[in-house]
Amino acid sequence: MKLGTIMTMLGMGAVLAACDCCPQGEVKALSQDKELRAVMDNFTQNEVPAATPLVEKREVELIRLVSLVTQQSGALLQEEVGTALAQGLAPEEILEAIYQCAPYTGFPRTVDAVEIARSVFKAKNVKVDENRGTVTAQSRLEAGADAQGTLFGQTFRDMAKNGKSGMPTINYFLASNCFGDYYTRKGLDLNTRELLTMAILVNLGTEPQLKAHIGANLKIRTAEYVEQAIYNCLPYCGYPRTLNALRLLKEAVAEAASQQGPSASSGTLNAAGAVNVADAKTMPGKDWSVFPVGKPNDAYAKYFVGKSYLDMISKEQVGVGNVTFEPACRNNWHIHHAKKGGGQILIATAGRGYYQEWGKPAVELKPGDVVNIPAGVKHWHGAAPDSWFQHLAIEVPSEGGSNEWLEPVSDEDYGKLK
Ligand code: MN
């Protein structure tokens, strides 16, 4: 089926017009409304990205995609699918971002969007790996409850233990369908899906659910990052819903801070009502370590629970980073992969923390302790629940080295540590 045919079927023939500026076979919206196009392009392509440097380009594209699906866009979604492909996103990522909308918007918007994406893939001769599901009729409930448990707490796993007959219908649907059928699919990891769910709900403006998913994102990302992700929805959902989302973020940050105990302040707000939680936990004093604390580790924040700081001590010969973790902050389970050599050495320099390998007990770390982490070993490192922690992280030279980031350390496992 031709792209134009699908557009006509979807009732968007009138929106789109062929133009001279695009490659053959492509159409661009607003070909006659150049002033509105310029205003839109300036806001979406220049101003919003400049104000949101923490959000990676790939995540920006995914947030735009789900925003356009949720807003039932035809013309802009078609353009955005082409842009996302040009930015190097895999067609499977694009489709999975669209699939992720189904449990929140319902099927109609999702199905129309899938048809649009497929038409662009066809026009560009893009091939798709069609086998991305990981659950069966038997495993979807447990797998879904496990995803819920990782994002929202152990209660959700416990709720599903007695199976379908032991659960209220809505809880069964949420675990088996909303989480089991979608969050478990290949193509997008759990943390990215949770970011996109928040973006979908910002666009929908359904407040209680949005606040819960902002809370889930605050376990994965910093408040600054979440705020910037919300700004990436603004061109698609408008100011009223953006303002509502920022208010809910403010509330969620204050509630999270009040649960962190007496050492935490309630976070602060700048003049624009934006959130600043950099001072949510009292920073260690100057004499705490011979190494500086460095800057907020925003580039890796999505792989950490809690706030961490990074100071690159060496960028030459061998990379050495100085990582500082606030109390209870830890990185997700991860693996340093390498074809030859590789792995990581940790040298504890201040405070008290932990290192744990998958399947083994956690090891307490104090200043001077050294950990040799071989390539290929699944592990995490971070602070003790009541103490700041700092370690040097040394990259062991390797051939074909890469890092694989996995699920967060569960509250259940971390909660056992003193
Ligand atoms: Mn590591």
Residues whose N, C-alpha, C, O or C-beta is under 5 A from the ligand:
A	BS01	MN	Q344
